[in-house]
Each structure stands twice: as structure tokens, then as C-alpha cells.
Amino acid sequence: MQPVEERAAVHLLRHLDAAYNLARWLTRDTHDAEDVVQEAYMRAYKRLSTFRGGDGRAWLLAIVRNCAYDLLRSTGSITCADPFDEEGHVARAPSSDPEATLLREEKADQVRSALEALLPQYREVLILREMEELSYSEIATTIGVPLGTVMSRLSRARIRLHQNLTAQLGVALTHPPDTSSPNRCAGI
């Protein structure tokens, strides 16, 4: 490998966490995500000569995305119904307040569940924008669609995420109120 290619390969390693995060959210499986990232880096390394310079993040994430969808198509598992197991992936901040920890975990579970319920095309743009902090143009390059499509998908994804979260809250509110509390007024 030539020195320029070596520098580019080292530069791409900086995006390993972003590559794994995207693969994990798309495949919803730790082992599949690891396989996807490995395959993506092998493809990127082989095609390093096609890299036109710049940040490389969008270029690499496009390869990760393509590898993830190749895997999902080959296994016939492109679906939005499978639950995502996040155990072991979330860095939990230590807290001396068990109630605060429980509330934080409950909120994280609600958001995770709402994200999982999204169609893959909406989930991927939200992950790329909100978690990986890609610009709209980088997302367009990564997923191979026009900028306007990115903006409309993000808008729809945010609306559907909000609807999913609201539906979860609505379900939580339909439980009968706790009438055993001594502070509750009778008949109200």
C-alpha cells in the first residue's frame, strides 16, 4: 500500500465506532453488526483507490449500509418487527439515586422501542443524523438518495418517532389510576 493509501486507511479507522453503531441499528444483532463492519472495512480497503479524499465517513458508512442490507436480504430478515437487544451496548452512568436510574432506563427503553418500530428507511436517517451527526448532504451520499429525499425522510421519521412515543405514553395513561394513595380525593 502506498503512503497516501495508508493514511486514508488509518483515517477510516477513526470511524469504526460510527460504522459499528450504524450496523448494529440496521441489523439489530451484535454479531451480525460485527460481521457487517468487518466486511465493510474489507470492501473499503479493497476499494481505497476509489476514495476521492475528504472525510471518508460518509463513504465508509455507505459501504457499511450496503453490507448490512446485503446481509439482511440474504437472510430474508428485512423487517421492522424484530426487537433490538441493546443490553451491553449502553454505557450507564453511575447514579446513587435508584429512582433516577430507573426513570432514565425507562425513558431509554421507550425511545429504543419507538425507534425499533420505525421502518428501516426512517430509522437509518435518524441514526445517521441524530446519533452519528452526519450532515444532510453526508446522509444523501451515504444512502444514495437526493438531498430532498433525506429531508423528507427525516421529517417523516421524526413525526413517526413522535407518534410512537405518544402512543406509548397513551398506553401508559390508560392504566387505571392508583386509588390506594391516601392523598387521592374520593370521587375525583
N, C-alpha and C positions, 0 to 999 in steps of 0.2 A: 504494500500500500504506500502511496506517495504521501509526503508530509501534509499536504493540503487535505487529503482524504482522511489521514489520521486525526487531524484537528477536527474535521467535521464529525467523525465517528465519536470522538471524545465529547464534542459538543452535544451530540444526540443523547448521550448517556445522562445528561442533566435532566432530560425529560422522562426518565424512567418511571418516576412516581406518577406523573400525569398519564403516561401510557398505561400503567397498571390500573389506575383509577378508572379510566375510560373502559378498559377491557373488563374490569370487574363489574361495572354497572351494566354493560351491554350483555355480558354472558351470565351474570348473576351467580357465578361459581368461581371460587378461589383458584382451583386447579386449572379450570379452563382459561381463566384470565392469565395465569402464569404461562400456559402454553401459547396463548394468543400473543402475549408480549414477546416471548422468545421467538416465535415465528415472524412477528413484525420486525424485530431487530435483525433477524437473519435476512429478511427481504430488503430491509433498508440498507444493510451492509453490502448486499449484492448489487443494489441499485444506487449506490452512493454517487456514481458518476452522473446520474440524472438529477441529483440535488443541485439547485440553482443558487445556493447560498442563502444568506439571511438567517433568520432564527432557527428554522428547521422544525419547530414544534408542530406547526400545522401540517407540514409534510409527513412527519412521523405519525401524528395522530390519525391522519388519513389512512396510513398503512395499517395501523392498529385497528381502526374501524373496519377496514376491508377484511382483515384477518378474522375479526370477531364475527362479522356477518357470514364469511365463508364457513366458519365453524358451525354457527347456528343453522345455516342452510343445510350443511352436510348431516347434521344430527336431527334435522326437522324440528328444531325447538325455537323457532322464531315466534314467540308468544309474549303476551304481557301478563299472563295469569300465574306464572311460577313465582313463588316467593323468593326474595333475596335474603340470604343469610349473612348478616353483617357482623355476627359475633367474631371477635378477634380482630376486627378491622378498624374499630373506632377507638381512638385514644381518649380515654376517660380521664377527665380532670379530677384529681382527688378533692373530696369535699368532706368536711367534718359534719355537715348537715345532711342526714339521710333523706329528709323530706325534699330538700333542694335537688339532691341527686336523683331521687325517684321521679320528680317532676321533669327534670331535664331529660332523663331517659324516656319518659312517656312522650314528651314532645318530639324527640328524635325519632321514636318509633312511628309516630303519626306522620311525620314528614316522609320518612322512608317508605311507609305504606302508600302514601299518596303518590310518591314518585314511581313506585313499582307499578301502580295502576295505570300509569300513562303508557300510551303507545310508544314503541321504541323510537320512532322518529321524533317524538316530542321529548322523551327522556334524554336522548343523546344531546339535543341542542341545549337543554337546561344544564346538563352536566358540563358540557364544554364551556358554556357562558358563565354560569354561577360558581362552579367548583374549580374549573381549570382556568377561568378568567380569560378566555380567548376573546378577541375582538370579533365583531360580526363578520368582517372580511376573512379572518382566520378560520372561523367556523364554516363559511361558504367554501373556502379552499379545502378544508378538512373533509367535509361531507359531499363536496362536488355538486353544489346547487347554487343558483344565483343569490345574491345578497338579499333581494326582496323576499325570497323564499325563507331564508334564515330568519328575517324579521317577522314574517307572518307565523312561522312555526314557533318561534319564541313567544310571540303574543298568545297564540293558541295554547301553548304548553303552560304558560303562566295562568291563563284563565282556567284550564282544566285542573291544574295543581290546586288552585284556589277552590274550585268546585269540589275536588276530592277532599280537601281539608275541611271545608264547610260541611260536607256530607258526614264526615267522621264526627265532627262536633255535634251535628244534628242527631246522630245516633246516640252520642253520649248524653244528650239532653232529653232523650225520650225515656230514659230510665226513671222509674218512679222516685219522687223526692224522698229523702230520708226524714221520716216523721218522728223518729225516735229521739231527735235532739230536743233537749229541754228548752232551747231558745226559740223554737218554732211556735208561732201563734196558732191556736186551734181554729180550724175553719178557713184558713187562708191558703 
